[in-house]
Amino acid sequence: MASSVSYAAGYAPNPIRPQTFSQEKDRIRLTPGAIEGVRGIADAWNLTRDQTAALLAVSPSGWDRILAGKGVSQPFSQDQMFRASALVGIFKGLNLLFADDMADRWPTLKNSGPLFGGNTPVDAMIEGGIPLMIEVRRYVDAIRGGR
């Protein structure tokens, strides 16, 4: 007996499942790339050790161990993978939006927009955690006209 499934107009399910971070085997595979991505973003944005650690939700000494190659005995958690993914998306969006060094300066400039309340985007994301990281990613994508 065949099942009948109807979808909203214009929607069709994606036959390829999106990457999730729920499986440890995926996190083991993706953690080294996530570390390198976050390290590169921290360098490009001139983030401090404490800022980078706070964005990833690790202790500053934990970030030091990760950078030294001593803290990767366990893969990133789902939370940490999501944070790294959000940062990579923001970084990419900013580099598509700005053709100059503003892409790397914007995250650490004070912003009067309602999302930031006069703080820098980095400080707002540290304070607001994952929900704010998602909103910053959406904000950057919306400004550049992406989705």
C-alpha positions in Angstrom: 0.0 0.0 0.0 1.6 3.3 -1.1 1.4 6.3 1.2 0.2 9.6 -0.1 2.2 12.6 1.1 1.4 16.1 0.1 3.8 19.0 0.4 3.1 22.8 0.5 3.1 24.4 -2.9 6.6 25.1 -4.1 8.2 22.7 -1.6 9.9 19.5 -2.4 12.0 17.5 0.1 15.8 17.6 -0.4 16.9 14.1 -1.4 20.3 14.8 0.2 20.2 15.1 3.9 21.9 18.2 5.3 25.0 17.9 7.3 24.3 17.7 11.0 26.6 17.5 13.9 24.7 14.9 15.9 26.8 11.9 14.9 30.2 11.6 16.7 31.8 10.2 13.6 30.9 13.3 11.7 32.2 15.6 14.4 35.5 13.6 14.6 35.9 14.1 10.8 34.9 17.8 10.9 36.6 19.0 14.0 40.1 19.6 12.5 38.6 21.7 9.7 36.5 23.6 12.2 39.5 24.4 14.3 41.5 25.6 11.3 38.5 27.7 10.2 38.0 29.3 13.5 41.8 29.9 13.8 41.8 31.7 10.5 38.8 33.7 11.3 40.3 34.8 14.6 43.4 35.9 12.9 41.6 37.7 10.1 39.3 39.5 12.6 42.1 40.2 15.1 40.3 38.5 17.9 41.8 38.0 21.3 42.3 34.5 22.8 39.4 35.2 25.2 37.1 36.4 22.5 37.8 33.3 20.3 37.3 31.0 23.3 34.1 32.7 24.3 32.7 32.5 20.7 33.4 28.7 20.7 32.2 28.2 24.3 35.5 26.8 25.5 37.8 28.2 28.3 40.7 30.3 27.2 43.1 27.6 28.4 41.1 25.1 26.5 41.5 27.2 23.3 45.2 27.3 24.0 45.4 23.5 24.3 43.4 23.2 21.0 45.8 25.6 19.3 48.8 23.6 20.6 47.3 20.4 19.3 46.8 19.0 22.7 43.1 19.6 23.2 41.7 17.7 20.3 41.5 14.3 22.0 37.7 14.7 21.8 35.8 16.1 18.8 33.9 19.3 19.2 30.5 19.0 20.7 27.4 19.7 18.6 27.2 23.2 20.2 30.9 24.0 19.3 30.5 22.7 15.8 27.4 24.8 15.3 29.2 27.9 16.6 32.2 27.2 14.3 29.8 26.7 11.4 28.0 30.0 12.1 31.3 31.9 12.3 32.4 30.4 8.9 29.1 31.5 7.4 29.4 35.0 8.7 33.0 35.2 7.5 32.0 34.0 4.1 29.0 36.4 3.9 31.1 39.3 4.9 33.7 38.5 2.2 31.0 38.3 -0.4 29.6 41.6 0.8 32.7 43.6 1.1 35.5 43.7 -1.5 38.0 45.3 0.9 39.3 45.0 4.4 35.9 46.0 5.8 35.0 42.3 5.7 37.6 41.6 8.4 37.0 44.9 10.3 33.2 44.9 10.5 32.9 42.2 13.2 34.9 44.3 15.7 33.4 47.7 14.9 30.7 49.2 17.2 27.4 48.9 15.5 24.3 51.0 16.3 21.9 48.6 14.7 19.2 47.2 16.9 20.7 43.7 16.8 23.9 45.0 18.3 22.8 47.8 20.6 26.0 49.8 20.2 28.3 46.7 20.8 30.5 45.1 18.2 29.1 42.1 16.4 31.7 39.9 18.2 30.7 41.2 21.6 27.0 40.8 20.8 27.6 37.2 19.7 29.6 36.4 22.8 26.8 37.8 25.0 23.9 36.4 23.0 25.4 32.9 22.2 24.1 30.7 19.4 20.8 32.6 19.0 22.7 35.9 18.3 25.2 34.1 16.1 22.3 32.8 14.0 20.8 36.3 13.8 24.1 37.9 12.8 24.5 35.3 10.0 20.9 36.1 8.8 21.7 39.8 9.0 24.8 39.6 6.9 23.1 37.3 4.4 20.1 39.7 4.2 22.4 42.8 3.6 24.2 41.1 0.8 20.9 39.9 -0.7 21.6 36.2 -0.1 19.5 33.7 1.7 
